[in-house]
Amino acid sequence: MKNGILALGVMLLLGVNTQANASTTICVFDLLGKSGEAYKVMEEWALTAKTWRADVRLVSYQSEAQADNDFEQGKCDGVYMTSMRARRYNKFAGSVDAIGAVPSYAIAQKAISFALDQRNQRRLTSTVGHQVYEVVGISQIGLAYIFVKDKKMNTIEQIKGKKFAVLAYDEAQKIVVKSLGGQAVLSDISDIAQKFNHGQADIMAAPAYAYKPLELYKGLGNDGAIITFPAVNMTMDLIIRPEKFSSNFGQNSRTWFLNRLNNNFALIQKIENELPAKYKINLNNEDKIRYQQILREARIGLTKRGIYDASMMNVLKRARCTVERTNFECTLGGE
């Protein structure tokens, strides 16, 4: 009997070790493939993951839709992709990218830091269907500005009747563009720039990170402009099936992402500083407040419809009002 218990104990121990050291696969989306910054981040992460007794294999994807599909089909144990697409796996983390909710990098850093805080561990785990998912990392991509083919389109009223390229899987973008009287040109992240560059769309939103690799200067031409009003803040989420990893893996991973946030934001701001000044149009304060009010109303409506997570909307408002205490909305309810 004693020998039987001992043998069972050894088998269980071996089983735990095998699970902790078993190879896992992460699908990594980066428009530039293995040469892109997102993939490089994941290479650093995978190397560090060895110290958590995890053997991670990365698979590069230049198509976000394919990376998502392969994750859904179980070909990957985790996926690294934009938070907007990842929102269906975890609405709390996916709502960090809510329209107009993060208008500066100071606010973005506070928002991501809070989202990854250990106190939010339960919110970062969700069940969709019969599958449990966990958010184990969030990275900054950048504030998305409005790119227009004609610099005369420099007010929100000018959107009326114009073709605005939006990501087809993000209901929020489609709803807001329609509410402003624009024509939504349904796109994917892999072809949205082509539609702008080739004249199929008059307007699109994109972060500075996309300017060079997606050759957005072709769409801007001589008459275009970049309106430096942050319509949305773009992030990446790392989502896993937690049963494929050790019990402390998620917290170790989130801590790693938190510890590299300063470097993450420094790189993003360096890329942003490289945007050509000749294209930039800065809005006056009156217009900024007016647009913030419009996007705030849209956000409240989208949250009521269940597209955004209400608790994250509250977090983002607190982040905005901590950084900008005189913000018009700080005395208002609703978020």
Backbone torsions as a table, in degrees:
resi	resn	phi	psi	omega
1	MET	NA	-44.9	-179.7
2	LYS	-62.1	-41.2	179.4
3	ASN	-64.5	-37.1	179.6
4	GLY	-64.5	-43.1	178.7
5	ILE	-64.4	-40.5	179.2
6	LEU	-62.8	-44.1	179.8
7	ALA	-63.0	-41.5	179.0
8	LEU	-62.5	-41.5	178.4
9	GLY	-61.0	-42.6	178.6
10	VAL	-63.9	-42.1	179.9
11	MET	-63.2	-42.9	179.3
12	LEU	-63.5	-41.0	179.5
13	LEU	-63.3	-44.0	178.1
14	LEU	-63.8	-38.1	179.3
15	GLY	-62.5	-42.4	178.2
16	VAL	-62.8	-45.6	-179.5
17	ASN	-63.0	-40.5	-179.3
18	THR	-63.6	-42.7	-179.7
19	GLN	-64.5	-41.6	-176.7
20	ALA	-68.0	-31.3	-175.9
21	ASN	-101.4	-2.4	-179.0
22	ALA	-62.3	145.0	-179.4
23	SER	-71.6	135.2	176.3
24	THR	-122.4	154.7	-175.6
25	THR	-116.2	133.1	175.9
26	ILE	-117.8	123.5	173.8
27	CYS	-81.0	126.2	-175.8
28	VAL	-118.6	117.6	176.5
29	PHE	-90.0	129.1	171.4
30	ASP	-154.3	123.9	-179.8
31	LEU	-53.8	-29.5	-178.3
32	LEU	-97.1	10.7	179.0
33	GLY	64.1	-140.8	-175.9
34	LYS	-70.5	-13.6	179.6
35	SER	-90.7	-4.8	-176.8
36	GLY	-82.5	160.8	-177.8
37	GLU	-64.8	-37.2	-178.6
38	ALA	-62.9	-42.8	179.8
39	TYR	-66.8	-38.8	179.8
40	LYS	-62.6	-39.2	177.0
41	VAL	-59.1	-44.6	-177.6
42	MET	-69.7	-28.9	174.6
43	GLU	-64.3	-43.1	177.1
44	GLU	-62.8	-43.3	-179.3
45	TRP	-61.8	-45.7	-178.6
46	ALA	-62.7	-36.2	178.5
47	LEU	-65.3	-44.3	178.9
48	THR	-67.2	-33.4	-178.5
49	ALA	-59.6	-22.7	176.9
50	LYS	-61.2	-31.7	178.9
51	THR	-73.0	-13.7	175.2
52	TRP	-98.1	15.1	-179.0
53	ARG	61.8	41.1	177.0
54	ALA	-120.8	131.0	176.9
55	ASP	-104.4	101.7	-172.4
56	VAL	-107.1	131.4	174.4
57	ARG	-108.5	128.0	179.9
58	LEU	-96.4	139.0	174.8
59	VAL	-121.7	123.0	-175.0
60	SER	-84.9	137.6	176.9
61	TYR	-133.0	133.2	171.9
62	GLN	-97.9	-5.8	173.6
63	SER	-109.7	115.1	179.9
64	GLU	-66.4	-37.7	-179.9
65	ALA	-60.5	-39.6	-179.9
66	GLN	-69.5	-40.0	177.5
67	ALA	-61.0	-44.4	179.5
68	ASP	-64.1	-43.9	-179.1
69	ASN	-62.9	-42.8	-179.4
70	ASP	-67.3	-34.6	175.6
71	PHE	-65.7	-45.2	-179.6
72	GLU	-62.0	-36.7	-178.9
73	GLN	-79.5	-3.0	177.6
74	GLY	85.9	11.2	179.0
75	LYS	-76.9	-17.8	177.7
76	CYS	-128.1	151.2	177.1
77	ASP	-91.2	-11.9	178.6
78	GLY	-156.8	164.1	178.9
79	VAL	-145.0	142.4	178.1
80	TYR	-116.8	112.0	-175.8
81	MET	-155.1	177.4	-176.7
82	THR	-63.1	144.8	-178.3
83	SER	-62.1	-30.9	-179.6
84	MET	-62.1	-41.9	178.9
85	ARG	-77.0	-31.3	-178.1
86	ALA	-77.3	-7.8	-175.2
87	ARG	-56.7	-31.3	-177.6
88	ARG	-69.6	-18.3	176.8
89	TYR	-89.3	-29.3	178.7
90	ASN	-155.9	104.6	-174.9
91	LYS	-68.1	-31.6	-178.8
92	PHE	-61.6	-57.6	179.9
93	ALA	-68.0	-37.0	-178.5
94	GLY	-67.3	-16.4	-179.9
95	SER	-88.8	-0.9	173.9
96	VAL	-59.0	-27.9	-178.0
97	ASP	-92.0	22.8	-179.5
98	ALA	-60.1	142.3	-175.5
99	ILE	-57.1	124.1	176.2
100	GLY	70.2	3.9	-172.3
101	ALA	-82.0	-19.1	-177.6
102	VAL	-130.3	88.4	-173.3
103	PRO	-89.0	4.6	178.8
104	SER	-153.9	163.5	-179.3
105	TYR	-72.4	-29.8	176.9
106	ALA	-63.0	-41.4	179.2
107	ILE	-71.0	-39.3	179.0
108	ALA	-59.9	-42.7	-178.2
109	GLN	-66.1	-40.3	177.5
110	LYS	-64.8	-41.5	-177.7
111	ALA	-63.7	-46.6	-179.2
112	ILE	-67.9	-40.5	179.0
113	SER	-59.4	-42.8	-179.3
114	PHE	-69.4	-43.2	-178.1
115	ALA	-58.9	-37.6	-177.4
116	LEU	-87.7	-2.4	-178.9
117	ASP	-61.4	145.1	-177.3
118	GLN	-55.8	-28.5	179.9
119	ARG	-65.3	-19.2	-179.0
120	ASN	-99.8	15.0	-176.3
121	GLN	-54.2	-43.5	-177.6
122	ARG	-66.5	-32.5	179.8
123	ARG	-72.8	-22.7	-178.0
124	LEU	-88.3	1.2	174.0
125	THR	-114.6	130.6	-176.7
126	SER	-142.7	158.8	177.6
127	THR	-118.1	124.7	177.5
128	VAL	-121.7	118.2	-172.3
129	GLY	66.9	-124.6	178.1
130	HIS	-108.1	9.1	-175.7
131	GLN	-106.4	136.0	175.5
132	VAL	-93.8	135.3	177.6
133	TYR	-124.3	151.2	178.3
134	GLU	-136.2	134.8	174.8
135	VAL	-86.5	118.7	-176.7
136	VAL	-117.4	12.2	176.3
137	GLY	-177.5	145.0	173.5
138	ILE	-136.4	131.4	177.4
139	SER	-123.3	152.2	177.4
140	GLN	-84.2	133.3	170.1
141	ILE	-100.3	-44.8	178.1
142	GLY	147.5	161.0	174.1
143	LEU	-69.8	132.9	179.2
144	ALA	-93.3	122.6	178.7
145	TYR	-98.9	169.2	-178.6
146	ILE	-92.8	117.9	176.3
147	PHE	-97.4	126.1	-179.3
148	VAL	-125.3	147.6	-178.3
149	LYS	-78.7	-18.3	-179.0
150	ASP	-133.5	120.8	-176.7
151	LYS	-62.0	-13.1	176.7
152	LYS	-71.6	-18.0	178.0
153	MET	-83.6	64.3	-172.6
154	ASN	-111.9	14.3	173.3
155	THR	-132.4	158.4	-177.6
156	ILE	-64.9	-26.9	178.7
157	GLU	-66.2	-26.0	-178.3
158	GLN	-71.2	-11.5	179.6
159	ILE	-69.1	-27.6	-175.5
160	LYS	-53.6	122.8	178.3
161	GLY	81.9	-9.2	-178.1
162	LYS	-87.2	154.8	-179.0
163	LYS	-87.8	116.5	-175.3
164	PHE	-113.5	115.6	179.1
165	ALA	-71.5	125.3	179.8
166	VAL	-129.6	157.7	176.3
167	LEU	-78.7	119.3	-171.3
168	ALA	-59.1	-30.0	-176.6
169	TYR	-83.1	-6.4	-179.7
170	ASP	-102.3	100.1	-178.2
171	GLU	-57.6	-34.4	-177.3
172	ALA	-58.9	-46.3	-179.0
173	GLN	-62.0	-44.0	-178.7
174	LYS	-62.3	-43.0	-177.7
175	ILE	-65.9	-44.3	-177.7
176	VAL	-67.0	-44.3	179.7
177	VAL	-61.5	-41.9	178.8
178	LYS	-63.5	-41.0	-178.9
179	SER	-65.6	-25.0	179.0
180	LEU	-91.3	2.0	176.9
181	GLY	86.4	10.6	178.9
182	GLY	-87.3	164.8	175.9
183	GLN	-99.8	115.0	-179.2
184	ALA	-75.3	123.1	174.8
185	VAL	-99.9	104.8	-173.6
186	LEU	-68.3	128.6	-173.8
187	SER	-141.0	170.7	170.5
188	ASP	-115.6	162.8	-178.8
189	ILE	-61.6	-22.8	-178.5
190	SER	-80.7	-19.6	-177.8
191	ASP	-127.5	2.6	-176.6
192	ILE	-62.2	-39.0	-179.6
193	ALA	-69.0	-37.4	178.7
194	GLN	-60.6	-39.4	-179.2
195	LYS	-66.3	-36.9	176.4
196	PHE	-71.0	-46.8	-177.1
197	ASN	-64.3	-32.7	-175.9
198	HIS	-98.0	10.4	172.7
199	GLY	84.1	7.9	177.3
200	GLN	-78.7	-15.4	177.1
201	ALA	-136.9	142.6	179.3
202	ASP	-88.6	-25.0	-172.0
203	ILE	-140.6	146.9	170.1
204	MET	-154.0	159.2	175.5
205	ALA	-108.4	135.7	-179.8
206	ALA	-156.9	150.3	174.9
207	PRO	-81.6	164.5	179.2
208	ALA	-57.3	-32.1	-179.0
209	TYR	-54.4	-30.4	-175.8
210	ALA	-85.1	-15.0	-170.2
211	TYR	-57.2	-54.0	-177.5
212	LYS	-75.5	-54.2	-176.4
213	PRO	-61.5	-31.3	-179.7
214	LEU	-95.4	4.1	175.3
215	GLU	52.7	46.4	-176.4
216	LEU	-67.2	-15.9	175.3
217	TYR	-62.3	-24.5	177.5
218	LYS	-67.7	-40.0	178.6
219	GLY	-72.7	-33.5	179.4
220	LEU	-70.5	-39.1	-179.6
221	GLY	55.3	-142.9	-179.8
222	ASN	-90.4	-21.0	-172.2
223	ASP	-106.3	-6.5	-174.5
224	GLY	-80.3	176.3	-179.8
225	ALA	-156.0	159.0	173.4
226	ILE	-113.6	110.5	179.0
227	ILE	-84.7	113.2	-170.4
228	THR	-81.3	44.7	172.5
229	PHE	-101.3	119.8	-175.2
230	PRO	-73.9	98.1	-178.6
231	ALA	-68.6	-35.0	-177.6
232	VAL	-157.3	151.5	174.9
233	ASN	-102.9	129.6	-175.8
234	MET	-103.6	132.5	179.0
235	THR	-132.3	170.0	174.5
236	MET	-116.8	142.2	175.4
237	ASP	-113.8	141.9	170.2
238	LEU	-106.0	113.3	-177.0
239	ILE	-111.5	135.6	177.2
240	ILE	-129.4	163.3	164.5
241	ARG	-90.8	105.3	-169.7
242	PRO	-60.7	-26.0	-178.8
243	GLU	-66.7	-14.7	179.7
244	LYS	-86.2	-4.5	-175.2
245	PHE	-127.3	166.8	178.7
246	SER	-68.9	161.8	-171.8
247	SER	-63.6	-30.8	-178.7
248	ASN	-98.0	7.3	-176.2
249	PHE	-62.0	-46.6	-176.1
250	GLY	-58.5	-46.2	-178.7
251	GLN	-68.4	-38.6	176.0
252	ASN	-59.7	-42.7	-178.6
253	SER	-66.8	-45.3	-179.8
254	ARG	-62.5	-38.3	177.5
255	THR	-63.0	-39.1	178.4
256	TRP	-61.7	-46.0	179.9
257	PHE	-64.5	-39.0	177.3
258	LEU	-62.2	-42.0	-176.7
259	ASN	-68.1	-20.8	-179.2
260	ARG	-102.3	6.4	-177.1
261	LEU	-58.4	-43.3	-179.2
262	ASN	-59.3	-43.8	177.9
263	ASN	-65.8	-38.8	178.6
264	ASN	-58.0	-49.5	-177.8
265	PHE	-71.1	-33.2	178.0
266	ALA	-63.0	-42.0	179.3
267	LEU	-65.9	-43.4	-178.9
268	ILE	-61.7	-43.2	-178.5
269	GLN	-70.1	-30.0	174.8
270	LYS	-64.5	-45.0	178.4
271	ILE	-63.0	-40.9	-178.6
272	GLU	-64.6	-37.1	179.6
273	ASN	-65.4	-15.9	-179.4
274	GLU	-87.6	-5.0	176.0
275	LEU	-63.1	132.3	-178.4
276	PRO	-60.4	126.4	-178.1
277	ALA	-61.5	-28.7	-176.3
278	LYS	-62.5	-23.2	-178.6
279	TYR	-91.6	-17.8	-170.1
280	LYS	-75.9	132.7	172.9
281	ILE	-122.2	121.3	178.4
282	ASN	-97.2	133.5	179.3
283	LEU	-82.3	152.8	174.3
284	ASN	-76.4	163.6	-175.0
285	ASN	-60.2	-36.1	-179.4
286	GLU	-61.9	-45.5	179.1
287	ASP	-67.8	-38.8	179.3
288	LYS	-58.0	-47.3	-179.0
289	ILE	-64.7	-40.5	179.8
290	ARG	-61.4	-44.2	-179.4
291	TYR	-69.3	-37.2	177.6
292	GLN	-62.4	-38.0	178.8
293	GLN	-65.0	-42.0	179.6
294	ILE	-63.0	-46.2	-178.6
295	LEU	-69.4	-32.5	177.2
296	ARG	-62.4	-46.7	178.8
297	GLU	-61.2	-39.7	178.9
298	ALA	-64.3	-42.5	179.8
299	ARG	-61.1	-44.5	-179.5
300	ILE	-60.9	-42.6	178.5
301	GLY	-64.2	-42.3	-179.4
302	LEU	-67.5	-33.4	177.8
303	THR	-68.9	-41.4	178.0
304	LYS	-62.5	-30.0	179.2
305	ARG	-82.1	-2.9	177.4
306	GLY	86.5	8.9	-179.3
307	ILE	-78.6	-38.8	176.9
308	TYR	-108.2	155.2	178.4
309	ASP	-83.8	124.6	-174.9
310	ALA	-63.0	-38.9	-179.3
311	SER	-66.7	-36.1	176.8
312	MET	-68.8	-35.2	177.9
313	MET	-61.5	-37.6	177.2
314	ASN	-66.6	-41.4	177.6
315	VAL	-60.9	-46.1	-177.1
316	LEU	-66.9	-36.7	177.2
317	LYS	-64.7	-42.3	178.4
318	ARG	-62.3	-38.7	178.3
319	ALA	-63.6	-43.5	179.5
320	ARG	-62.8	-43.5	-175.3
321	CYS	-79.9	-15.3	172.6
322	THR	-75.5	-40.4	-178.6
323	VAL	-80.6	-40.1	-177.8
324	GLU	-123.8	82.4	-173.1
325	ARG	-64.8	-22.5	-178.9
326	THR	-93.3	6.7	178.9
327	ASN	-54.1	137.6	-175.0
328	PHE	-55.5	-31.1	-172.3
329	GLU	-84.0	-10.0	-172.1
330	CYS	-64.6	-21.8	178.6
331	THR	-99.5	1.8	-177.1
332	LEU	-98.8	150.5	173.5
333	GLY	-91.4	-174.4	174.1
334	GLY	110.8	-22.2	179.1
335	GLU	-133.1	NA	NA
